[in-house]
Amino acid sequence: MADDRRDELEALLRRQREAFTASRPEAMSMRKDRIKRAMALVKEHGENFAKAMSADFGNRAIEQSLLTDIAATVGAGKHALKNMDKWAKREKRPVQFPLGLLGAKAEVRYEPKGVIGILSPWNFPLQLAFGPLMQVLAAGNRAMIKPSEFTERTSLLMAELTEEYFTPDEVAVITGGPEVAAAFSSLPFDHLVFTGSTATGRRVMEAASKNLVPVTLELGGKSPVIMGRSADFAKAGERIALGKMMNAGQICLAPDYMYVPEDMQDEAVAGVSNGVSAMYPTLLENDDYASIVSDRHFERLQGMIEDARGKGAEVVEVNPGNEDFSNANQRKMPLTILKNVNDEMTAMQEEIFGPVLPVKTYKAVDQAVDYVNEHDRPLGLYYFGDDREEQERVLTRTISGGVTTNDVIFHVSMEDLPFGGVGPSGMGSYHAIEGFKEFSHARAVYHQPKIDIAKLGGFKPPYGKATEKAAANIMK
Ligand code: NAD
């Protein structure tokens, strides 16, 4: 990357940090004003953003974008505004006996970290840039955002509007490809939030480590659906179909593969197929159904299906309108269910991130639990069924970023639940009070009373009886 671009990023960071430092302490009303401006930016230009996203994808329903990117982002802002006074409260903490009687006091203050970098992906381009921004601002920070180069129009609009609603030392959007992204992730931020693939997440963490920049990594993974015997397969199928088909499966929390009782596989597959047909009678000329974002991703998905077919999978295409996809040239593809899969297939090795759904079968549900435990810890895990005991067995014996029972994805939309992965699906989380804390520094403050505590505690030389007595007391 040209050196002047790097200089520009470094200068911007310096400028933001100087403004941050000069403005402290900043009133909560200023933080709220910034959140309100971010909400206004999104809301007042919602229609334009939705159109830009549709053009970036090839096709993406305006209504879907209004819900998943515009409303979801404004909702995150509203939630922050409503809760931030409570989140930001100083917390009194107890001190050891008898220090309290002597007037000692301890507290935790949640203070802003400074300038936070936000690196975001293309699949929900606005929500995943401006959603975290709401909490970054609630915690009193400044922000630099680098959105994805894959959704170029949306990113440009974000950059233009941010200049209108914010001064560059408050919030700035930087556009550019992987080189700019790499330079961005090597800046000495006070914190860096990255949402994207596990592979890029590794690079981001490596770059951040050079400056010991703390990171929040919101990554992907293979989120399983475990269907219990007691599940209502028709209802479950419909819910899985909704979660898998929205944004054409390009959702970090999309159900990646399904684990079903061996003798109920046909019912499970029929449930999902019927769910798809009910919501999408056709796909090609249906604006409700999104395209795959780029040729590269489209080819990757086609390759995944061919690889599975070649290795013995049974391929079931769910094509409700009997449409011809071969020459459609729109990067749209039907849901493709893969039966009889194994770990030799790329579909069972990589995050799918598209409308392909492998199905595995079990004789006993513990086989599904063992399979999950033998693989990377997923971002989400879904259990369907009415059997509470089995549900608890599945939940208490597996680990995942989050869980929804009897549906998929929904836990992310609960504003008061933390959202994040674990291990290869990410670290740290945002949303709820956890997000506020993630972007704050929990500063420990201790107030020493007038009385000579060091002497009383035996810390002061010359050491002698008082010291021995104090040590013995602590260990008693
Ligand atoms: P990606 O990792 O390719 O790109 C994400 C961002 O990283 C982009 O802004 C890109 O410019 C930047 N980038 C590219 N190369 C980089 C480098 N060398 N150093 C630093 N940054 C670099 O991800 P994507 O394809 O845009 O998004 C899809 C992935 O994101 C999927 O794996 C999905 O599961 C994951 N995802 C996770 C969440 C979550 O909240 N956990 C949400 C959405 C998507």
Residues whose N, C-alpha, C, O or C-beta is under 5 A from the ligand:
A	BS01	NAD	L119 S120 P121 W122 K146 P147 S148 E149 G176 G177 P178 A181 A182 S185 T195 G196 S197 T198 T200 R203 V204 E218 L219 G220 G221 C252 S425
